[in-house]
């Protein structure tokens, strides 16, 4: 902006200088022309006077005396009478012969019969000084119109030239003073003009750098003032818009980074534009900084997914990341012209959904299998009886016993399934009472002692050093404890040791059942509470289990506000822990009724 100001000043001074030079030159030329016209008129009048008073009716020998008597009205004019050949015969510069000789171009022209006026002819005067002359020569003819004499007048132009030089100096000084004044006025003018523009430029730069608090002072009502007002209005509106955009951006960023779904956006060239935290977590990377090509290669995504998807609205692909399963929805977005601008990828972690789906399929398969086996047995033995085995009483009794056993097995399975369904549908109502666990566990040990002794196992309970009272449904709690103790007896080898003991922390009483049985592998341990899941399927079925006992026990413990956990090391045994809250829990159906 400073360069613009100085450019304006230079342009303004240049314009003033040009105007002054043109006007000064015009004045000088006009003055010169005026002076020259005036001198020419004087020379012409003097020549006419010489012609009238000296030459007409006079004799050549008297020209000198008569010429001296003829006086010009102007100072410094010399008069001369020359012969037709250009020789001086009379002159006002001398009183007697010899007369000065002249070689002026105007004389030559007069010798040829033409009146002539010449300027800037330099020659010496009678005192030998070099002067600049203006001269005029006119031929004078006789009766036959031939040139008889030449009247030659000349004027010393030095004074005129001196006057013109003084005038030139005056004009130059005036131009210089005008330039100084013009420079001052130009600076003030430029400052007045460029000051607001400089402020506007500075404000625009600050605005571009993000400083929206711009308000310039309006110093005038002209176009610059209107421009400043418009800039202030623009800055105010831009600040509002940027503030709104910033709020929307912050909301969007908070929304994106708090979404459970991962979001990744690529531009039309495949460059990464944004990725939220959930996307990085799902893809198991610290920071998502891959291009589109690197992304689909890194996770071996189907080659049918490409950046320019054309008219396809979206495309879904499922791919594994470690032990997780990610569902990716690829959706292109377009500009106003319908050309693709980029691609948005929405990631969803469907690991739990896939597990649930697999569990559902496995559950249906297990139920079908558990029912098919006894049904097949019942049908086979029934057909055998109908084919004639009824006639053999002993064989018929044996078959009917097997059919009855298989029917009981199906009844137990249906009962357990109905019980799980009631837990799933929140239909279970608990009869909450206070249970003293030392006495309760003593009774449980007595009930199961005979089964442990049958396998030469040691089943023992270590009473706690003070009363342990938990709040629960006695029948449901007994079902859980008996299931865990029974499993410990079933799946422990002969001469195994099964200990029941109580521990506690600030919030829970913990009933522990620890055995020295076969244990559970690390891979199977997280799944033992799944429905129909068996660590050793063949052995479990042989022992009459349905695979639902631990699942039911887990549901019962959670309905009491507690939990059921397991710790095990394969080949060394298992510890099952029932966590009972010390405070009476507020059951879910009670909470809903209170609301």
C-alpha positions in Angstrom: 0.0 0.0 0.0 2.9 2.3 0.6 4.0 1.8 -3.0 0.6 2.8 -4.2 0.7 6.0 -2.1 4.1 6.9 -3.6 2.9 6.0 -7.1 -0.1 8.3 -6.6 2.3 11.1 -5.5 4.7 10.5 -8.4 1.8 10.4 -10.9 0.3 13.6 -9.4 3.7 15.4 -9.5 4.3 14.1 -13.0 0.9 15.4 -14.1 1.6 18.8 -12.4 5.0 18.9 -14.0 3.7 18.2 -17.5 1.0 20.8 -17.1 3.5 23.4 -15.8 6.0 22.6 -18.6 3.3 22.8 -21.3 1.8 26.0 -19.9 5.2 27.6 -19.3 6.3 26.7 -22.8 3.1 28.1 -24.2 3.6 31.3 -22.2 7.2 31.7 -23.4 6.4 31.0 -27.0 3.4 33.4 -26.8 5.6 36.2 -25.2 8.3 35.5 -27.8 5.8 35.7 -30.7 4.4 38.9 -29.2 7.8 40.5 -28.9 8.8 39.4 -32.4 5.6 40.6 -33.9 6.1 43.9 -32.1 9.7 44.2 -33.2 8.8 43.3 -36.8 6.1 46.0 -36.8 8.7 48.5 -35.5 11.2 47.5 -38.2 8.5 47.7 -40.9 7.3 51.1 -39.8 10.9 52.4 -39.6 11.6 51.1 -43.1 8.5 52.8 -44.4 9.5 56.0 -42.7 13.0 55.8 -44.3 11.3 55.2 -47.7 9.0 58.1 -47.3 11.3 60.6 -45.8 14.7 59.7 -47.4 14.4 57.8 -50.6 11.3 59.2 -52.2 12.2 62.5 -54.0 15.7 62.4 -52.5 19.2 62.0 -54.0 21.6 59.2 -53.1 24.3 61.7 -52.0 21.9 63.2 -49.5 20.7 59.8 -48.1 23.2 59.8 -45.2 22.2 63.2 -43.9 18.5 62.6 -44.3 18.8 59.2 -42.8 20.4 60.5 -39.7 17.5 62.9 -39.3 15.0 60.1 -39.5 14.4 58.7 -36.0 12.6 55.5 -35.1 10.1 55.4 -32.3 11.7 52.3 -30.9 15.0 52.3 -29.1 17.9 50.3 -30.6 16.7 50.2 -34.2 19.3 50.8 -36.9 18.4 52.0 -40.4 20.4 51.3 -43.6 20.0 52.1 -47.2 21.7 49.7 -49.6 22.2 49.7 -53.3 20.6 47.1 -55.5 23.8 45.1 -55.3 23.8 45.1 -51.4 26.3 47.8 -50.8 25.6 50.2 -47.9 25.2 53.8 -49.1 23.7 55.2 -45.9 23.6 54.1 -42.2 22.4 55.4 -38.9 25.3 53.5 -37.2 27.9 55.9 -38.6 28.0 59.5 -39.6 30.2 59.2 -42.6 31.8 56.7 -44.9 33.1 54.0 -44.7 29.7 52.4 -44.1 29.3 48.9 -42.7 28.7 46.0 -45.0 26.0 43.5 -44.2 25.6 39.9 -45.4 22.2 39.1 -43.9 20.0 36.5 -45.6 17.2 39.1 -45.6 19.4 41.4 -47.8 19.9 38.5 -50.2 16.2 38.0 -50.4 15.6 41.7 -51.0 18.2 41.7 -53.7 16.0 39.2 -55.4 12.9 41.4 -55.0 11.4 39.8 -51.9 10.7 41.4 -48.6 12.4 39.4 -45.8 12.4 39.2 -42.0 15.1 37.2 -40.2 15.8 36.6 -36.5 18.6 35.3 -34.3 21.3 36.7 -36.6 24.4 37.2 -34.5 27.0 39.9 -35.4 29.1 42.6 -33.8 27.9 46.1 -33.4 29.9 49.3 -34.0 31.7 48.8 -30.7 32.7 45.2 -31.6 30.3 43.6 -29.2 28.5 40.3 -30.3 24.8 40.8 -30.4 21.8 39.0 -31.6 19.8 40.9 -34.2 16.4 40.9 -35.7 16.5 42.4 -39.3 14.1 43.4 -42.0 15.0 44.1 -45.6 12.6 45.5 -48.2 13.4 46.3 -51.9 12.5 49.7 -53.2 11.9 49.9 -56.9 12.1 52.7 -59.5 9.7 53.6 -62.3 10.5 50.5 -64.2 9.8 48.3 -61.0 13.3 47.1 -60.8 15.0 47.2 -57.4 16.9 50.4 -57.0 17.6 50.4 -53.3 17.2 48.1 -50.3 16.0 49.4 -47.0 17.6 47.3 -44.3 16.6 47.8 -40.7 17.7 45.8 -37.7 16.9 45.7 -34.0 19.1 44.5 -31.2 17.2 41.5 -29.8 19.5 41.0 -26.8 17.2 42.9 -24.4 14.2 40.9 -25.6 16.1 37.7 -25.2 17.2 38.8 -21.7 13.6 39.6 -20.9 12.5 36.2 -22.2 15.3 34.5 -20.1 14.1 36.3 -17.0 10.6 35.2 -17.8 11.8 31.6 -18.2 13.6 31.7 -14.9 10.5 33.1 -13.3 8.4 30.3 -14.8 10.9 27.7 -13.8 10.8 29.0 -10.2 7.0 29.0 -10.3 7.1 25.4 -11.6 9.5 24.4 -8.8 7.3 26.1 -6.2 4.2 24.6 -7.8 5.9 21.1 -7.7 6.7 21.6 -4.0 3.2 22.6 -3.2 1.9 19.9 -5.4 4.1 17.3 -3.6 2.7 18.5 -0.3 -0.8 18.5 -1.5 -0.3 15.2 -3.3 1.1 13.6 -0.1 -1.9 14.9 1.8 -4.2 13.7 -0.9 -2.5 10.3 -1.1 -2.6 10.0 2.6 -6.3 10.8 2.6 -6.9 8.3 -0.1 -4.5 5.5 0.8 -4.9 5.8 4.6 -8.4 4.2 4.6 -7.3 1.8 1.9 -4.2 0.8 4.0 -6.5 0.3 7.0 -8.9 -1.8 4.8 -5.9 -3.8 3.6 -4.7 -4.4 7.1 -8.1 -5.3 8.2 -8.6 -7.7 5.3 -5.3 -9.4 6.1 -6.2 -9.7 9.8 -9.6 -11.0 8.7 -7.9 -13.6 6.5 -5.7 -14.7 9.4 -8.8 -15.4 11.5 -9.3 -12.2 13.5 -13.0 -11.5 13.1 -13.2 -8.6 15.5 -12.6 -6.0 12.8 -14.3 -2.6 13.0 -12.7 0.2 11.0 -13.5 3.9 11.7 -15.6 5.5 9.0 -14.0 8.9 8.3 -16.1 10.2 5.4 -19.3 9.6 3.5 -17.7 9.3 0.1 -17.0 6.1 -1.8 -14.1 5.2 0.6 -16.3 5.7 3.6 -19.0 3.6 2.0 -16.4 0.9 1.2 -15.3 1.0 4.9 -18.9 0.7 6.1 -19.4 -2.3 3.7 -16.2 -3.9 5.1 -17.4 -3.5 8.6 -20.7 -5.0 7.7 -18.9 -7.9 5.9 -16.6 -8.5 8.9 -19.6 -8.5 11.2 -21.6 -11.0 9.0 -18.5 -13.1 8.4 -17.9 -13.3 12.2 -21.4 -14.4 12.7 -21.2 -17.0 9.9 -17.8 -18.2 11.1 -19.0 -18.5 14.6 -22.0 -20.5 13.4 -19.8 -22.7 11.2 -17.4 -23.2 14.2 -20.3 -24.2 16.4 -21.5 -26.6 13.8 -18.0 -28.0 13.3 -17.5 -28.5 17.0 -20.9 -30.2 17.3 -20.0 -32.4 14.3 -16.6 -33.2 15.7 -18.1 -34.0 19.1 -20.8 -36.1 17.4 -18.3 -37.9 15.2 -15.7 -38.6 17.9 -18.4 -39.8 20.3 -20.2 -42.0 17.8 -20.0 -45.7 18.4 -19.8 -46.2 14.6 -16.5 -45.4 12.8 -16.6 -42.8 10.1 -13.9 -42.3 7.4 -14.1 -39.9 4.5 -11.9 -39.9 1.4 -11.8 -37.3 -1.4 -12.1 -38.2 -5.1 -8.4 -38.8 -5.3 -8.5 -41.3 -2.5 -6.8 -39.0 0.1 -8.0 -39.2 3.7 -10.1 -36.3 4.7 -11.3 -37.3 8.2 -11.6 -40.2 10.5 -13.1 -40.4 14.0 -11.8 -42.1 17.1 -14.1 -45.0 16.8 -12.8 -45.8 13.3 -9.2 -45.9 14.5 -10.2 -48.2 17.4 -12.2 -50.5 15.2 -9.3 -50.8 12.7 -6.9 -51.4 15.6 -4.6 -48.5 14.7 -3.3 -45.6 16.8 -4.1 -43.1 14.1 -6.0 -43.5 10.9 -3.8 -42.0 8.2 -4.2 -44.3 5.2 -5.3 -43.5 1.7 -8.3 -45.3 0.2 -6.0 -47.7 -1.7 -3.9 -48.4 1.4 -7.1 -48.9 3.4 -8.7 -51.6 1.2 -5.3 -53.4 0.7 -4.5 -53.4 4.5 -7.8 -55.1 5.3 -8.1 -57.2 2.2 -11.4 -55.7 1.3 -13.3 -57.1 -1.7 -11.9 -55.7 -4.9 -15.5 -54.8 -5.9 -15.2 -51.8 -3.7 -13.6 -48.9 -5.6 -13.4 -45.1 -5.2 -15.7 -44.1 -8.2 -18.7 -46.2 -7.5 -20.7 -44.6 -10.3 -24.5 -44.9 -9.8 -24.2 -47.4 -6.9 -25.9 -45.9 -3.8 -23.7 -47.9 -1.4 -21.9 -51.1 -0.9 -21.5 -53.2 2.3 -18.5 -55.4 3.1 -17.7 -57.4 6.2 -14.1 -58.0 7.1 -12.2 -59.3 10.2 -9.8 -57.1 12.2 -8.1 -59.4 14.7 -10.9 -61.2 16.6 -13.4 -58.5 15.7 -15.8 -58.4 12.7 -16.3 -55.0 11.1 -19.1 -54.1 8.7 -18.2 -51.3 6.3 -20.8 -49.3 4.3 -19.2 -47.5 1.4 -21.3 -44.5 0.2 -20.2 -42.0 -2.5 -21.3 -38.3 -2.3 -21.6 -36.0 -5.3 -21.3 -32.3 -6.2 -24.1 -30.1 -7.8 -23.0 -31.4 -11.2 -23.5 -35.0 -10.2 -19.8 -35.7 -10.3 -18.4 -37.8 -7.4 -16.6 -35.7 -4.8 -15.5 -38.5 -2.5 -16.5 -41.5 -0.5 -17.7 -42.0 3.1 -17.1 -45.3 4.9 -19.2 -46.1 8.0 -17.8 -48.8 10.1 -19.8 -50.9 12.6 -18.5 -53.4 15.0 -20.7 -56.4 14.5 -18.6 -58.8 16.6 -21.3 -59.1 19.3 -24.0 -59.3 16.8 -22.1 -62.0 14.9 -21.5 -63.9 18.2 -25.2 -63.6 19.1 -26.1 -64.8 15.6 -23.7 -67.7 15.9 -25.0 -68.4 19.4 -28.6 -68.3 18.1 -27.7 -70.7 15.3 -25.8 -72.9 17.7 -28.7 -72.7 20.2 -31.2 -73.8 17.6 -28.9 -76.6 16.5 -28.3 -77.7 20.1 -32.0 -77.6 21.0 -32.7 -79.6 17.9 -30.0 -82.1 18.7 -31.0 -82.4 22.3 -34.6 -83.1 21.4 -33.8 -85.2 18.4 -31.8 -87.7 20.3 -34.4 -88.6 22.9 -37.2 -88.4 20.3 -35.4 -90.8 18.1 -34.9 -93.1 21.0 -38.5 -92.9 22.0 -39.7 -93.4 18.5 -37.3 -96.4 17.9 -38.4 -98.2 21.1 -42.1 -97.4 20.5 -41.9 -98.8 16.9 -40.1 -101.9 18.3 -42.9 -102.4 20.9 -45.6 -101.9 18.2 -43.8 -104.5 16.0 -44.3 -107.2 18.7 -41.9 -106.6 21.6 -45.0 -106.0 23.8 -45.4 -109.7 23.9 -42.2 -110.1 25.8 -42.9 -108.6 29.2 -39.3 -108.2 30.4 -38.2 -106.5 27.2 -41.2 -104.3 27.1 -40.5 -103.1 30.7 -37.0 -102.3 29.7 -38.1 -100.4 26.7 -40.7 -98.5 28.6 -38.2 -97.6 31.3 -35.9 -96.2 28.6 -38.8 -94.3 27.0 -39.7 -92.9 30.4 -36.1 -91.8 31.1 -35.9 -90.1 27.7 -39.2 -88.4 28.3 -37.9 -87.1 31.7 -34.8 -85.9 29.9 -37.0 -83.9 27.4 -39.1 -82.6 30.3 -36.0 -81.3 32.1 -34.8 -79.7 28.9 -38.1 -78.0 28.3 -38.3 -76.9 31.9 -34.8 -75.3 31.7 -35.7 -73.6 28.4 -38.9 -72.2 29.9 -37.0 -71.0 32.9 -34.4 -69.2 30.7 -37.2 -67.7 28.6 -38.9 -66.3 31.8 -35.6 -64.7 32.8 -35.2 -63.3 29.3 -38.7 -61.9 29.4 -38.3 -60.4 32.9 -41.1 -62.7 34.2 -39.3 -64.1 37.2 -40.5 -62.9 40.6 -38.2 -63.6 43.5 -39.3 -64.4 47.0 -36.6 -62.4 48.8 -35.7 -63.5 52.3 -32.7 -63.4 54.6 -30.5 -66.5 54.2 -27.8 -67.3 56.7 -25.2 -68.9 54.5 -23.2 -70.9 57.1 -26.3 -73.0 57.9 -27.5 -73.1 54.3 -24.1 -74.4 53.0 -23.9 -77.0 55.8 -27.3 -78.3 54.6 -26.1 -78.3 51.0 -23.0 -80.3 51.9 -25.1 -82.9 53.7 -27.4 -83.2 50.7 -24.5 -83.9 48.3 -22.2 -85.8 50.6 -23.5 -89.2 49.5 -22.7 -88.4 45.8 -19.2 -87.3 46.7 -18.5 -90.4 48.8 -19.7 -92.5 45.9 -16.7 -91.3 44.0 -14.4 -91.3 47.0 -14.3 -87.5 47.0 -13.8 -85.2 49.9 -16.6 -82.6 50.0 -16.2 -80.0 52.9 -17.4 -76.6 54.0 -15.3 -74.2 56.0 -17.7 -72.1 58.1 -17.1 -68.3 58.2 -16.0 -66.7 61.4 -19.3 -64.8 61.7 -22.8 -64.9 60.4 -23.2 -64.3 56.7 -26.7 -63.1 55.8 -27.6 -62.6 52.2 -30.9 -61.4 50.7 -32.3 -63.8 48.1 -34.9 -66.3 47.0 -34.0 -69.4 49.0 -35.1 -71.9 46.3 -33.2 -70.0 43.5 -30.1 -69.7 45.6 -30.3 -73.3 46.5 -30.6 -74.2 42.8 -27.4 -72.2 42.0 -25.4 -73.7 44.9 -26.5 -77.2 44.2 -25.8 -76.8 40.4 -22.2 -75.7 41.1 -21.6 -78.3 43.8 -23.1 -81.0 41.6 -20.9 -80.0 38.6 -17.8 -80.1 40.9 -18.7 -83.6 41.9 -19.6 -84.7 38.4 -16.5 -83.3 36.6 -13.9 -84.2 39.2 -12.1 -87.5 39.2 -12.2 -89.9 42.1 -10.5 -88.9 45.3 -10.7 -85.2 44.3 -11.2 -82.6 47.0 -14.0 -80.1 46.8 -13.9 -77.1 49.3 -16.7 -74.7 50.0 -15.7 -71.5 51.8 -16.8 -67.9 52.2 -14.8 -64.6 51.6 -16.0 -61.0 51.5 -15.0 -57.5 50.4 -16.6 -54.1 51.0 -19.7 -54.8 48.9 -20.0 -58.6 48.4 -20.1 -61.9 50.2 -18.4 -64.5 48.0 -19.3 -68.2 48.1 -16.4 -70.2 46.6 -16.6 -73.8 45.4 -13.0 -75.0 44.7 -12.3 -78.4 43.3 -9.2 -80.3 42.1 -10.9 -81.7 39.1 -9.9 -81.7 35.4 -10.2 -77.9 35.1 -11.2 -75.9 32.0 -9.0 -74.7 29.2 -8.4 -71.0 28.7 -10.2 -71.0 25.4 -13.3 -72.6 26.8 -13.5 -70.7 30.1 -15.2 -67.5 28.7 -18.0 -69.6 27.1 -19.0 -71.9 30.0 -22.0 -69.7 30.8 -23.3 -69.9 27.2 -26.5 -71.9 26.7 -25.8 -75.5 25.6 -22.1 -74.9 25.7 -20.2 -78.0 26.9 -16.5 -78.3 27.4 -16.6 -82.1 26.9 -19.9 -82.7 25.0 -19.8 -86.5 24.9 -19.1 -86.8 28.6 -21.7 -84.1 29.6 -24.4 -85.9 27.7 -23.4 -89.2 29.2 -23.8 -87.7 32.7 -27.2 -86.4 31.8 -26.6 -82.7 31.6 -28.6 -80.4 29.3 -25.8 -77.7 29.0 -28.2 -75.1 30.5 -27.3 -75.3 34.2 -24.6 -72.7 34.4 -26.6 -70.4 32.1 -29.5 -70.6 34.5 -27.3 -70.1 37.5 -25.8 -67.0 35.9 -29.2 -65.5 35.2 -30.3 -66.2 38.8 -27.2 -64.5 40.3 -27.7 -61.5 38.1 -31.3 -61.2 39.0 -30.1 -61.0 42.7 -27.8 -58.1 41.8 -24.7 -60.3 42.0 -22.7 -62.3 39.5 -21.2 -65.7 38.9 -17.5 -66.1 37.9 -15.1 -68.9 37.3 -11.3 -69.3 37.6 -9.7 -72.4 36.3 -6.4 -74.0 35.2 -6.6 -77.0 32.9 -5.6 -80.2 34.8 -5.5 -78.5 38.2 -9.1 -77.6 39.0 -11.7 -74.9 39.0 -13.0 -72.3 41.4 -16.6 -71.1 41.0 -17.5 -67.9 42.9 -21.0 -66.6 43.7 -21.1 -62.9 44.4 -24.0 -61.8 46.7 -24.4 -58.1 47.5 -24.3 -57.3 51.2 -27.1 -54.7 50.8 -30.5 -55.9 49.7 -30.6 -55.3 46.0 -33.5 -53.3 44.3 -34.8 -55.7 41.8 -35.6 -54.5 38.3 -39.3 -55.2 38.5 -39.5 -53.4 41.8 -37.7 -50.4 40.3 -40.2 -50.3 37.4 -43.2 -50.6 39.8 -41.8 -47.7 41.9 -41.6 -45.5 38.8 
